[in-house]
Amino acid sequence: SPLQNELVMNAVDLEAESWSLAVEPLFCKMQEKRIIKRQDVIYEFMQTELHHVQTLTIMAEVFRRGMREEVGLDADIIDELLLLHRDFLSAMRERRQSCIQPNSSKNYLIHRVGDIFLQQ
């Protein structure tokens, strides 16, 4: 499904343990320590959001019937949460894409995320 493809793409983009390991080593060494720390935190936040979306996807697909029949929970709530978090993760990915450095597909510096948080 398109959602699964999107999750796989996100997972590939966020498979390194940290931003400082995801970008090229020379690019990372050129940055100040506070910039590296900030980028690592943003990266970790994106990873956490990806894992949250993956969990919600599993809940929506695997547990939908049981939630409706056995617990009486409306599965539409999970769909709404999934959409909310998917959109948030997508906005973060778009920001990362817009911050990719010239002549590189791996190196990026995200300078602002507050607007995305406020929108969320």
N, C-alpha and C positions, 0 to 999 in steps of 0.2 A: 504494500500500500504506500501511497505518497508519504504518510506520516512515518512509517518505518524507514523509508529511504532518507527522510529528513533527519531522523534520529541517528542513523548510521553515519551520515555526513557530519553531523555535529560531533558524534563520538570520535571520528577520525581527527577532526580539528582540535579536539580537547583531550587527546589520548596521552600526551606527555604529563608528567607529574606536576609541572609548574610552567608558568610563562617563560621563566629563565631557561628552561630545558626545551621549550617549544620553538624558540627563535634561534637564529644562528649564534653560535658562541661569541664570535667577534662583535656582532651587533649588541649582544648583552653586555659585554665587557666595556663597551663605549658609554653605557648608561650610568648615571649616578645611583648609589645604593638606594636612595629613597624612591627613585623611579622604578627600580627593579622590584622593590617591595610592593609598591602600589600596583604594578602590573601583575605580580604574583597573586595579590589579593583579588583583583578583578577576574583573573583567570580562574582562581579557585571558586569564586562566586558563580561563574559561568558553568563550571563543572558540576557544582552542586545543583544548579537549576536544571542542567541536563539530566542528572540522576533523578531529580524530582519528576520531570516530565516522563522519563522512562517508567518510573514506578506508577504514576497515574495512568499511563498507557496500559500497563499490565493489569491494573485494577479495572480499567474500563473494559478491556477485552475478556479477561479471564473470569472476573468475579461479577460481571454485570447481572447475569441471571440469578445467581445466588443472593446478591444484594437486594434484588427486587423481590424475589419470592420468599426468602428466609428471613431477611432482616427488615424488609419493608422500606428500604432506603431507595430513593429515587436516583437511578443511575445517571440521570441528566445532570445532577450536581457534579459528578465526576467529569462529565463531558465539559461542563462550564469551567471547572478548575483546569482541566487539561488545555482548553483553548486559551485561558488566561495566561498560564505559564508558558505555553508554546509561543504565544505572541511576544511575551517578555524575552524569552530566549532568542527568538528571531530578531528582536530589536537589538539585543546585545551582539548577536552575530553580524548584523548589518553595520553596527558601529565599528566592530573589529575590521570588517572588510573595508570600510571607508578610511581606516587608519593604517592600512598596509603601506609600508615604505616603498618608494620608487625602486625599481630593479630588484625586487624580492617578492616572493610569494609567501614567505614565512614571517618576516619581520614586521611588527606593528607596535605602535604606542597609542593606547587609548588615553586621551587627555581629559575627557569628561564623560561621566555616566549619570550624573545627578538628574538630568532631564529625563532619562529613561526610568530611573527610580521613581521620580515624581509622577510620571505618566502611569506607572504601574499602580 
